[in-house]
Each structure stands twice: as structure tokens, then as C-alpha cells.
């Protein structure tokens, strides 16, 4: 089964994007950095796996 393009990006934006926005709104900078790092690592791993 062929995966739909940009699925990983959509998941990244939904899960980590919303958490990141909430962390910025609460001015919780450590949480924002954590969610950004986790999101980037997750997206990188998914893109690397699909090669």
C-alpha cells in the first residue's frame, strides 16, 4: 500500500504544532523547546525511514 505524500508533515503539524503553540501561549519555554525538538526528531525519523 502506497503512503499518501505529506502524511508525516500533517501529523507533525497537528500533534507537535498544537503543543508548541500552547507552550508559547503559556510562556513555558522549556516545554516549547522540548516539543519542537521532539517534533523535528520525529519528522526526521519518518522521512529517513521512507527512503
Backbone as JSON Lines, residues from 0, in Angstrom:
{"i":0,"aa":"X","n":[0.85,-1.18,0.0],"ca":[0.0,0.0,0.0],"c":[0.89,1.24,0.0]}
{"i":1,"aa":"X","n":[0.62,2.14,-0.9],"ca":[1.43,3.36,-1.02],"c":[0.93,4.42,-0.03]}
{"i":2,"aa":"X","n":[1.87,5.0,0.69],"ca":[1.53,6.03,1.66],"c":[1.21,7.34,0.95]}
{"i":3,"aa":"X","n":[0.31,8.09,1.52],"ca":[-0.06,9.39,0.97],"c":[1.08,10.37,1.27]}
{"i":4,"aa":"X","n":[1.43,11.18,0.28],"ca":[2.5,12.15,0.48],"c":[2.09,13.19,1.53]}
{"i":5,"aa":"X","n":[3.05,13.65,2.24],"ca":[2.9,14.7,3.25],"c":[2.1,14.26,4.48]}
{"i":6,"aa":"X","n":[1.86,12.97,4.65],"ca":[1.17,12.49,5.84],"c":[2.0,12.78,7.09]}
{"i":7,"aa":"X","n":[3.3,12.53,7.01],"ca":[4.17,12.78,8.16],"c":[4.18,14.25,8.53]}
{"i":8,"aa":"X","n":[4.18,15.11,7.54],"ca":[4.17,16.55,7.8],"c":[2.86,16.97,8.47]}
{"i":9,"aa":"X","n":[1.75,16.39,8.03],"ca":[0.45,16.71,8.62],"c":[0.4,16.28,10.09]}
{"i":10,"aa":"X","n":[0.91,15.1,10.38],"ca":[0.94,14.62,11.77],"c":[1.84,15.52,12.61]}
{"i":11,"aa":"X","n":[2.99,15.9,12.05],"ca":[3.91,16.8,12.74],"c":[3.21,18.11,13.09]}
{"i":12,"aa":"X","n":[2.53,18.7,12.13],"ca":[1.87,19.98,12.37],"c":[0.73,19.86,13.38]}
{"i":13,"aa":"X","n":[-0.04,18.79,13.29],"ca":[-1.17,18.63,14.21],"c":[-0.73,18.37,15.64]}
{"i":14,"aa":"X","n":[0.09,17.36,15.82],"ca":[0.45,16.96,17.19],"c":[1.44,17.92,17.83]}
{"i":15,"aa":"X","n":[2.57,18.11,17.18],"ca":[3.6,18.93,17.79],"c":[3.35,20.42,17.61]}
{"i":16,"aa":"X","n":[2.69,20.79,16.54],"ca":[2.38,22.2,16.31],"c":[1.43,22.75,17.36]}
{"i":17,"aa":"X","n":[0.38,22.02,17.64],"ca":[-0.59,22.47,18.64],"c":[0.04,22.53,20.03]}
{"i":18,"aa":"X","n":[0.84,21.51,20.36],"ca":[1.52,21.52,21.66],"c":[2.51,22.67,21.76]}
{"i":19,"aa":"X","n":[3.19,22.96,20.66],"ca":[4.15,24.06,20.64],"c":[3.45,25.41,20.8]}
{"i":20,"aa":"X","n":[2.34,25.58,20.12],"ca":[1.58,26.83,20.24],"c":[1.09,27.02,21.68]}
{"i":21,"aa":"X","n":[0.6,25.95,22.28],"ca":[0.13,26.04,23.67],"c":[1.28,26.39,24.62]}
{"i":22,"aa":"X","n":[2.44,25.81,24.4],"ca":[3.6,26.11,25.24],"c":[4.01,27.58,25.1]}
{"i":23,"aa":"X","n":[3.96,28.11,23.88],"ca":[4.29,29.52,23.68],"c":[3.27,30.43,24.34]}
{"i":24,"aa":"X","n":[2.0,30.08,24.27],"ca":[0.96,30.9,24.88],"c":[1.11,30.95,26.4]}
{"i":25,"aa":"X","n":[1.53,29.85,27.0],"ca":[1.73,29.79,28.44],"c":[3.1,30.3,28.86]}
{"i":26,"aa":"X","n":[3.91,30.7,27.87],"ca":[5.28,31.17,28.11],"c":[6.11,30.14,28.87]}
{"i":27,"aa":"X","n":[5.88,28.88,28.53],"ca":[6.65,27.79,29.1],"c":[7.72,27.41,28.08]}
{"i":28,"aa":"X","n":[8.87,28.08,28.14],"ca":[9.88,27.98,27.1],"c":[10.55,26.61,27.07]}
{"i":29,"aa":"X","n":[10.74,25.99,28.22],"ca":[11.36,24.66,28.24],"c":[10.45,23.64,27.56]}
{"i":30,"aa":"X","n":[9.17,23.73,27.81],"ca":[8.21,22.83,27.17],"c":[8.16,23.08,25.66]}
{"i":31,"aa":"X","n":[8.22,24.35,25.26],"ca":[8.21,24.68,23.84],"c":[9.44,24.1,23.14]}
{"i":32,"aa":"X","n":[10.6,24.23,23.76],"ca":[11.83,23.69,23.18],"c":[11.75,22.16,23.1]}
{"i":33,"aa":"X","n":[11.21,21.54,24.14],"ca":[11.06,20.09,24.16],"c":[10.15,19.61,23.03]}
{"i":34,"aa":"X","n":[8.98,20.23,22.87],"ca":[8.06,19.82,21.81],"c":[8.65,20.08,20.43]}
{"i":35,"aa":"X","n":[9.35,21.18,20.26],"ca":[9.97,21.46,18.97],"c":[11.03,20.42,18.65]}
{"i":36,"aa":"X","n":[11.86,20.08,19.62],"ca":[12.91,19.08,19.4],"c":[12.31,17.7,19.11]}
{"i":37,"aa":"X","n":[11.31,17.3,19.88],"ca":[10.66,16.01,19.65],"c":[9.99,15.96,18.27]}
{"i":38,"aa":"X","n":[9.38,17.04,17.89],"ca":[8.73,17.1,16.58],"c":[9.72,16.99,15.44]}
{"i":39,"aa":"X","n":[10.82,17.7,15.55],"ca":[11.84,17.66,14.5],"c":[12.47,16.26,14.41]}
{"i":40,"aa":"X","n":[12.77,15.67,15.54],"ca":[13.35,14.32,15.54],"c":[12.37,13.32,14.96]}
{"i":41,"aa":"X","n":[11.1,13.41,15.32],"ca":[10.08,12.51,14.81],"c":[9.92,12.66,13.3]}
{"i":42,"aa":"X","n":[9.84,13.89,12.84],"ca":[9.69,14.15,11.41],"c":[10.91,13.65,10.64]}
{"i":43,"aa":"X","n":[12.09,13.91,11.16],"ca":[13.33,13.46,10.52],"c":[13.37,11.93,10.44]}
{"i":44,"aa":"X","n":[12.98,11.25,11.52],"ca":[12.99,9.78,11.53],"c":[11.99,9.22,10.52]}
{"i":45,"aa":"X","n":[10.81,9.82,10.42],"ca":[9.82,9.34,9.46],"c":[10.27,9.55,8.03]}
{"i":46,"aa":"X","n":[10.83,10.71,7.75],"ca":[11.3,10.98,6.39],"c":[12.48,10.1,6.02]}
{"i":47,"aa":"X","n":[13.34,9.84,6.97],"ca":[14.51,8.99,6.72],"c":[14.08,7.53,6.49]}
{"i":48,"aa":"X","n":[13.06,7.09,7.21],"ca":[12.56,5.72,7.09],"c":[11.97,5.46,5.71]}
{"i":49,"aa":"X","n":[11.39,6.47,5.09],"ca":[10.7,6.32,3.81],"c":[11.63,6.32,2.6]}
{"i":50,"aa":"X","n":[12.92,6.47,2.79],"ca":[13.84,6.48,1.66],"c":[13.92,5.17,0.99]}
